[in-house]
Amino acid sequence: MPKPERELFALAGLLARVQTLVARQLEDQQVRLTISVDPPDLRLKADPRLIEQVVFNLVLNALEALEDRTGGCIELAAGNDDGATTITVTDNGPGIVADAREKIFVPFFSTKPGGTGIGLALSRQIMRLHRGELTVRSEPDRETRFTLRF
């Protein structure tokens, strides 16, 4: 795992880059992705490449969760919460059952057939290297929200 190379960057730009990276999948699956950043000029001092990797991974997971659903939506949001900068990735997919929620950050555990179980474990490790945290909240058949907190 590379040591984070921290720099100050705009979160709006990072979220827009992730949207561009998944544009084809969004179109193919007819999934709507929205971005909100409050305040619009919100900046973060972190390693933009590593944080982009985490957000990208979470969006890919959301797209997989929405694969067989119509009316799929993903929301990327960044803001301030109790003095911390947060980035959330929310989808309206089927959710994650309670038993799996306890294990999804464990390396090599996967709820997906053929999944490696590396993505979320790696994402959590990247957040720890930034002295941040990655958490999940999921309500079956309503929404799943991953929160990066710095």
C-alpha positions as CSV (number, residue, x, y, z in Angstrom):
1,M,0.0,0.0,0.0
2,P,1.6,3.3,-1.0
3,K,2.0,6.0,1.6
4,P,-0.6,8.8,0.9
5,E,0.8,11.8,-0.9
6,R,-1.4,14.5,0.5
7,E,-2.4,17.6,-1.4
8,L,-5.3,20.1,-1.2
9,F,-7.8,19.4,-4.0
10,A,-11.4,20.2,-4.9
11,L,-13.9,17.4,-4.1
12,A,-16.2,18.5,-6.9
13,G,-13.5,17.7,-9.4
14,L,-12.7,14.3,-7.9
15,L,-16.4,13.3,-7.9
16,A,-16.8,14.5,-11.5
17,R,-13.8,12.4,-12.6
18,V,-15.4,9.3,-11.0
19,Q,-18.6,10.0,-12.9
20,T,-16.7,10.3,-16.1
21,L,-14.9,6.9,-15.4
22,V,-18.3,5.1,-15.0
23,A,-20.3,7.1,-17.7
24,R,-20.5,4.1,-20.0
25,Q,-21.8,1.7,-17.3
26,L,-24.3,4.3,-16.1
27,E,-25.6,4.6,-19.6
28,D,-25.7,0.9,-20.3
29,Q,-27.5,0.2,-17.0
30,Q,-29.7,3.3,-17.3
31,V,-28.6,4.4,-13.8
32,R,-28.8,8.0,-12.8
33,L,-25.8,9.5,-10.9
34,T,-26.0,12.8,-9.1
35,I,-23.3,14.8,-7.5
36,S,-23.7,17.4,-4.7
37,V,-20.9,19.2,-3.0
38,D,-21.7,21.7,-0.1
39,P,-20.0,24.1,-0.2
40,P,-19.3,23.9,-3.9
41,D,-15.7,24.8,-3.4
42,L,-15.1,22.2,-0.7
43,R,-11.5,21.0,-0.6
44,L,-9.7,18.1,1.1
45,K,-6.1,17.5,2.0
46,A,-5.5,13.9,1.2
47,D,-4.1,11.8,-1.6
48,P,-6.5,12.4,-4.5
49,R,-5.5,9.3,-6.4
50,L,-6.1,7.0,-3.4
51,I,-9.4,8.7,-2.5
52,E,-10.6,8.6,-6.1
53,Q,-9.8,4.8,-6.0
54,V,-12.0,4.4,-3.0
55,V,-14.9,6.4,-4.4
56,F,-14.6,4.6,-7.8
57,N,-14.7,1.2,-6.1
58,L,-17.8,2.2,-4.1
59,V,-19.5,3.4,-7.3
60,L,-18.7,0.1,-9.1
61,N,-20.1,-1.8,-6.2
62,A,-23.3,0.3,-6.3
63,L,-23.5,-0.3,-10.1
64,E,-23.3,-4.1,-9.4
65,A,-26.0,-3.8,-6.7
66,L,-28.2,-2.0,-9.2
67,E,-27.6,-4.4,-12.1
68,D,-31.0,-5.9,-12.3
69,R,-33.1,-3.0,-11.1
70,T,-34.9,-0.3,-13.0
71,G,-34.9,3.2,-11.7
72,G,-31.4,2.8,-10.2
73,C,-29.8,5.9,-8.6
74,I,-26.4,6.6,-7.2
75,E,-25.7,9.8,-5.3
76,L,-22.2,11.1,-4.6
77,A,-22.2,13.8,-2.0
78,A,-19.4,15.7,-0.1
79,G,-19.8,18.1,2.7
80,N,-18.9,19.0,6.3
81,D,-20.4,17.1,9.3
82,D,-19.5,18.0,12.9
83,G,-16.1,19.4,11.8
84,A,-15.2,16.5,9.6
85,T,-15.2,16.4,5.8
86,T,-17.4,13.5,4.4
87,I,-17.9,11.9,1.1
88,T,-21.0,9.6,0.8
89,V,-21.9,7.1,-1.9
90,T,-25.5,6.1,-1.7
91,D,-27.5,3.8,-4.0
92,N,-31.1,2.6,-4.0
93,G,-30.3,-1.1,-4.5
94,P,-31.3,-4.1,-2.6
95,G,-29.2,-3.4,0.4
96,I,-26.8,-5.5,2.4
97,V,-28.2,-8.1,4.8
98,A,-27.1,-7.6,8.5
99,D,-24.9,-10.8,8.6
100,A,-22.9,-9.6,5.5
101,R,-22.6,-6.0,6.8
102,E,-20.5,-7.3,9.7
103,K,-18.1,-9.0,7.3
104,I,-17.9,-6.9,4.1
105,F,-14.6,-5.1,5.2
106,V,-12.9,-8.5,6.0
107,P,-10.4,-9.4,3.3
108,F,-11.6,-12.1,0.8
109,F,-15.2,-12.0,2.1
110,S,-17.6,-11.3,-0.8
111,T,-21.4,-11.4,-1.2
112,K,-20.9,-11.5,-5.0
113,P,-20.4,-14.7,-7.0
114,G,-16.9,-14.6,-8.2
115,G,-16.1,-11.5,-6.0
116,T,-12.6,-11.3,-4.6
117,G,-13.4,-9.5,-1.4
118,I,-10.5,-7.1,-1.8
119,G,-12.1,-3.8,-2.8
120,L,-13.8,-2.9,0.5
121,A,-10.9,-4.1,2.6
122,L,-8.5,-2.1,0.5
123,S,-10.8,0.9,0.6
124,R,-10.9,0.8,4.4
125,Q,-7.1,0.5,4.6
126,I,-6.7,3.6,2.4
127,M,-9.0,5.5,4.8
128,R,-7.1,4.3,7.8
129,L,-3.9,5.6,6.2
130,H,-5.6,9.0,5.9
131,R,-6.6,8.7,9.6
132,G,-10.2,8.5,8.5
133,E,-12.9,5.9,8.5
134,L,-15.1,4.1,6.1
135,T,-18.5,3.0,7.4
136,V,-21.7,1.6,5.9
137,R,-25.4,1.9,6.7
138,S,-27.9,-0.2,4.7
139,E,-31.6,-0.6,4.8
140,P,-32.8,-3.6,2.8
141,D,-34.7,-2.7,-0.4
142,R,-34.3,1.0,0.3
143,E,-30.7,2.3,0.3
144,T,-27.1,1.6,1.1
145,R,-24.7,4.4,2.1
146,F,-21.0,4.3,2.4
147,T,-19.4,7.2,4.3
148,L,-15.8,8.3,4.1
149,R,-15.1,10.6,7.1
150,F,-11.9,12.6,7.3
